[in-house]
Amino acid sequence: MRAFICLAIAFFSISSHAQVVQNTIEPVDYVNPLMGTDSKIGLSNGNTYPAIALPWGMNFWVPQTNTMGNGWTYQYGADKIRGFKQTHQPSPWINDYGQFSIMPVTKHLNFDQDKRASWFSHKTEQSSPYYYSVYLADADVTTEITPTERAAQLRFTYPACDSSFIVIDAFDKGSYIKIIPAERKIIGYSSANSGGVPAGFKNYFVVYFDKNFTIAHTWHSKTLAKDTLEYNADHTGAIIGFKTTKGEQVHVRTASSFISFEQAELNAQRELGKDSFDATCKKGRQVWNRELGRLIAEGGTPDQLQTFYSCLYRVLLFPRKFFEYNKNNEVVHYSPYNGQVLPGYMFTDNGFWDTFRAVFPFFTLMYPTLNSQIMQGLVNTYKESGWLPEWASPGHRDCMIGSNSASLIADSYIKGIRGYDINTLYEAVLKNTENEGPLTSVGRKGVKYYNELGYVPYDVKINENAARTLEYAYDDFTILQLAKSLNRPKEEIDRFAKRSMNYRNLFDPSTLLMRGKNKDGQFQSPFNPFKWGDAFTEGNSYHYTWSVFHDVQGLANLMGGSKMFTKMLDTVFALPPVFDESYYGGVIHEIREMQIMNMGQYAHGNQPIQHMIYLYNYGGEPWKTQYWIRQVMNKLYHATPDGYCGDEDNGQTSAWYVFSAMGFYPVCPGTTQYVFGTPLFKKMTLSFENGKKLVIQAPATDKSTFYIHNISLNGTTHTKNWIDHSQLQKGGTLLYDVKKAPSYTRGTTPAAYPFSVTPASAK
């Protein structure tokens, strides 16, 4: 009964992608956590792992197929599992921290990660967000896991064996373990990390068993310590043993804390209580259905529904709740910046370079309470470290570029979300605009050049200079919007209005592309628009030219007007997928992913270009947006292990799909507009926190019917190529009239275009 109680999955046929599913009763049943797990360093099909977790949970669990310290912790093509790991990893490139693992073994007292590893098959693997099960062939043990936010239950079904064991691995880089047989308990801590932690960092864990130990040993490295039940070393662990009968189930309850052992025990008591494994599993299922159920999609194929909810699951995993509730039920957090335990919210494991584009706008639309808590966490980060967390895991990490926290903050405030200290956040944003940080990922690298010249020069030994310039200019626009909302001094407003136009300084009229510029004002030469990196970040000029989110009309005017602008957009798809990888000294996975997708220079597998398809709405040819969106959704996304076309990246590539399935996308966070695409489903119902419901309908949509001829909102024709945040939040019915052939009249005049700083009528 064990698997069937937890996996009461609704039955539906997936034998034909053409079959239409009319109702989604249990959204979580459509989620495939294995989507994107068939990845490796040289080629990402998502670079994901099957996170056994609750939404935004402090701890995730994952079957660990790779060796300790390997960022590709679970790879679909692997044959063996080495343990079941509590993980905090946001990306294989960032790696993990505070991890430990639990693994059942039989017959032999094996604790070494290779010797304890067991063969497994996906045929005996069941994976959902709230429940995971797999049969370990070498041990002849079935493992099941079900999570809470800070705790979990594991259930091991053993064979008849007089030598059954459970191994706890506290990992290397400093760990501690203690076995307490009288209490059937093991405690320990892991100091393992990949950076971004203060001195004294620990993840404290407690593990409870429902069976007495007949054998109990600690170990360190590859040595069994038979004379002590407590050990502190670089790499420690424990192994406990007992006799089992055939089919006997051993239950393990575990929780952790970044604060103390006492807080870990409190987390276990609060989140697990006296619940059985099945009770915890049922609660987890309910939580996922509640959150996924805020978007009910109907009238799609099984593949579409599975892909949609698998993507939505990814959007709801990060950022991580890096806070706990103390004995007085107060929100507190261990600061990954100064090592103190302080009041208030803290979130982590996010790179804003990726997620400012669609993940956080999704939260402002669907999860404003969560968004407010995240903003409170940003206030705390600034107070505790002096900087905003552009890439945090758990503290500041030196990864990626920009100061895109400005986008998150402005988008939240401008869309009416409150409950946090906006003045402190504005102070933090201003600091970014005048200072370099202790890491290149915080503050603004090259800020003095940018503020004096209006760009970061190519020839001053600051890499990715053109990308930095373009992102700083956009971020300055979002600061401008925030400054206006806060009634800041005119001088300040004028400063950011001017800086937001700095993108113009890198536009090369001879190529109609963005190009690095030297300190003396001359464009860098020679110039190869297909060269990845160098002046750009994980992309080339054809990818970054469109990073003018706030002034698309201004960019179009620089190109010569709407016709040339849309022609340049067409060129991205028409060009062959050629590349120059010389900056990297080899082909990086992002390049390979663009090449093999066979969509020209369009590199959807990385973030810089993901909004570009929507820009046809600014040039009078919205039907091309509709065409290319559907091509990308149909071709590049599937709920399979190779289901993404590049790094999933903390929900961003998934959020693109989720928004696009609704029929609109936040091209420019920091404004209140969403730009229309074309809806995927015949019906989708959004349930907002304010109690309103928005029903999105496209009754005629199917594989070949997606061109918009008319849009109406609550019965009134909507002629714009965009819709406002406030209009959506009021609820009602958004009806799309779609046909097989394009409409060459709807949305083709400047009056329909979305917002740009430069008015659409300007030439």
Secondary structure, DSSP 4 states (H G I P E B T S, - for coil): -HHHHH--PPP---S-TTPPB---S-GGGG--TTTT-S-BTTB-S------B--TT-S-EEEEE-SPTT-S----TT--EE-EEEEE--S-TTT---S-EEEEEEESS---STTTS-EE--GGG-EEETTEEEEEETTTTEEEEEEE-SSEEEEEEE--SEEEEEEEEE--SSSEEEEEEGGGTEEEEEE---SS---TT--EEEEEEESS--SEEEEEETTEEETT-SEEEESSEEEEEEEEE-TT-EEEEEEEEESS-HHHHHHHHHHHTTT--HHHHHHHHHHHHHHHHTTEEEESB-HHHHHHHHHHHHHHTT-SEE--EE-TT--EEEE-TTT--EEES--EESEEHHHHTTTHHHHHHHH-HHHHHHHHHHHHHHHHHHSS--SEESSSB---S-S-THHHHHHHHHHTT--SS-HHHHHHHHHHHHH-B-SSTTTBTTTHHHHHHHSS--TTSS-TTHHHHHHHHHHHHHHHHHHHHHTT--HHHHHHHHHHTTGGGGGEETTTTEE--B-TTSPBPSS--TTB-STTSSSS-HHHHTT--TT-HHHHHHHHTSHHHHHHHHHHHHHS----B-TTTTS--HHHHHHHHHTSTT--TTSGGGTTGGGGGGGTT-HHHHHHHHHHHHHHH--SSTT-SSS--TTTHHHHHHHHHHHTEE-SSTTSSEEEE---SSSEEEEE-TTS-EEEEE-TT-BTTB-EEEEEEETTEE--SSEEEHHHHHT-EEEEEEEESS--SSTT-SGGG----SS-TT--
